[in-house]
Amino acid sequence: MNQKIGFYTPPLPSMRSYRATVDAAAEYGVSAVEALNIYEFATPDLEVAREMRAYADSKNVQFSCFSVFCNLVGDGAEQAIEKVKAYVDVAAVLGSPYVHHTIVCETEFPEKILPFQKEYFEQGVHAVREIYDYAQERGIKTIFEDQGYLFNGVKNFRRFLNEVDRDIGVVADFGNIAQAGENIIDFLKAFLPYVRHVHIKDVIVKDEGCGKGCLKTLDKRFMYEVPLGEGEVPMKEAVAMLQAAGYNGFYSLESRGQTDDSSEIVKMLRFATDLIGA
């Protein structure tokens, strides 16, 4: 059993359910799954959560985190905040200690976000406080990653932590930081004591092009997610820093195979196991 490895992205393209992801975790000796608000969890249904918790328990698989992709700024922000709160209740039923949620959905085009930087930053901080307080009452910790354009990079993320003024945790996402023109080592040097969860993914950054799966960066380049081990992320150094600091949480694999060949799962898990020494 890979005690510290979890699936975030279902590991094969054909997997379109968390029941299938739990099955894969049990089959390949992975001890945890991080769920997102899709598939069975497309709506925050507590009965579905109870059924999924029972199924995962029967397979000896736990839910390490519940992630919510949401937009907490602009029109519809109040409704979105209430929806995230409903997913906090789902996380509690699933036995997840953490809820990770986005703040601004737009991650592809900085020109859509930066003109509203001050307004959206303030709205985002307010939303995070409200959700944190709700989650804390239910024994759930809210955690946040280096994501998008307003809450990414060392300078912006430090400002975010300071202004939220709550005991939130940090998700060290190995790839997202490239959108801010930095790398995960920069991020860990600044926020290592606050890390409670890790997303492992690999990326490359190019000067040209913006095809499928491309995200623009703040330094006017283009970031692409690639299979684990095929990108530019200094993963060994990052994991060494985490382990030296005593990190003992999960490493959620935010990556999937390119085909439905099960050997791709084996390859991915071999890479991750070698990386963290599980």
KOLGU-675086 format. One record per residue (C-alpha): x, y, z. Coordinates in steps of 0.2 Angstrom, whole numbers, plus 2048, in hexadecimal, padded with zeros to 3 digits. Each point is the difference from the previous one (the first is absolute). Layout:
// KOLGU-675086
XYZ/...
This chain:
// KOLGU-675086
800800800/8078117FB/7FB808810/8048127FB/7FA8007EE/7EF8057FA/7F68017F0/7FA8127FC/7FD7FE7EE/7F87EF7FC/80F7F77F9/7F97FB7EF/7F680A7F3/7F17F4800/7FE802813/7F180B802/7FB7FC812/807800811/7FA7EF803/80C7FA7F2/80E80B807/7FD7F8811/8017EF7F7/8108057F8/808806810/7FC7EF809/8067F67F1/8108097FF/804802812/7FC813801/7F9805811/7F78107FC/7F58097F4/7FE8137FF/7EF8047F9/7FA80F7F6/7EE8067FD/7FD7F67F1/7F97EF7FC/7F77F980F/804810809/7F980C7F2/7F480680D/802800813/7F67F1804/8027F9812/7F87F07FC/80C7FD7F2/80E80580B/7FB7F380D/7FF7F27F3/8118057F9/808800811/7F97EF804/8077F97EF/811808802/8017F9812/7FC7EF7F9/80F8017F5/80B80780D/8028117F7/7FE811808/7FB8117FA/81080B803/7F88107FA/7F08077F8/80480D7F2/7F380C7F9/80280A7F0/7F7810802/7FF8127FD/7FE80B810/8018117F8/7F580A7F4/7EE7FC7FC/7FA7F1809/80D80080E/7F37FF80E/7F87F07F9/8117F97FD/806802812/7F07F7806/8047F27F4/8117FE806/7F97FF812/7F57F27FA/80F7F77FA/809803811/7F17F5807/8047F37F2/812800805/7FB7FD813/7F67F17FB/80E7F97F5/80C80180F/80B80D7F6/80A80B80C/80280D7F3/7F680A7F3/80A8087F3/7F780D7F5/80580C7F2/7FC812802/7FF8077EE/7FD7F37F2/8088097F2/8117F97FE/8038017ED/8008127FC/80880D80C/7F980E7F6/7EE7FB806/805801812/80E80D803/7F580F7FC/7F57FC80F/80F7FB80B/7FC80B80F/7ED7FC800/8027ED7FD/80E7FF80D/7F680880E/7F07F67FB/80A7F0800/808803811/7EE804807/7FA7EF7F9/80E7F6807/7FD807811/7EE7FC800/8037EE7FA/80E7FD80C/7F580580F/7F27F47FA/80C7F27FD/809802811/7F07FE809/7FE7EF7F7/8127FA804/8068037EE/81080A7FB/7FF80B7F1/8107FF7F5/80680A7F1/80C7FE7F2/80A80B7F5/7F38027F2/7FB80C7F2/8068127FF/7FB80980F/8057F380E/80F7F97F8/813804802/809803810/7FC813802/7ED7FE7FC/7FE7F080A/808808810/7F580F7FE/7F17F47FF/8057F7810/803810809/7EF8087FB/7F67F0803/806800812/7FA7EE804/8097F0804/7FE7F97EE/80C7F37F9/8098007F0/8007F47F1/8117FF7F7/7FB7FE7EE/8107FB7F7/7FA8077EF/7F580F803/80E80B806/8068007EE/7F280C7FB/80880D80B/8117FE7F8/8077F7810/8027EE805/7FC7F580E/810803809/7FD812801/7EF7FC807/8067F480D/80D80B806/7F380D805/7F27F5806/8077EF805/7FA801812/7EE8027FB/7FF7F17F3/7F37F4804/7FD7F77F0/8097FE7EF/7FB7FF7EE/80D7F87F5/7FF8047EE/80D8047F3/80180F7F3/80A8087F3/8008127FB/8038067EE/8028117F8/7F47FC7F2/7F07F87FC/7F07FE80A/7F87F07FB/7F57F3809/803800813/80A8107FF/80080E80E/8078117FE/80D80580D/802811808/8118027F7/7F77FE7EF/8057EE7FD/7F67F07FF/7FF7F280C/7FB7EE7FB/7FC7F180C/80A7F17FB/8027EE807/8097FE810/8138007FE/7FF8087EE/800812805/80A80E809/7FA7FF812/80F7FD80C/7F67F2809/80E7F7809/806811808/7EE804805/7FD7EF808/810801809/7FC811807/7EF7FA806/8077F0808/80E80A808/7F280B808/7F77F1807/7F18007F3/7F77F0802/7F08037F6/7FA7FA7F0/8078037EE/7F18007F5/8047FC7EE/7F980D7F5/8047F67F0/7F87F37F6/8057F37F2/7FF8057EE/7F77F07FB/7F67F3809/80F7F5801/8017FA813/8138007FE/7FF813800/7F97FF812/80F7F5805/80C80C7F8/7F980F809/8007F7811/8127FA7FD/8058127FD/7F780680F/8067F280C/8128037FA/7FE813803/7FA800811/8077EF806/7F07F8805/
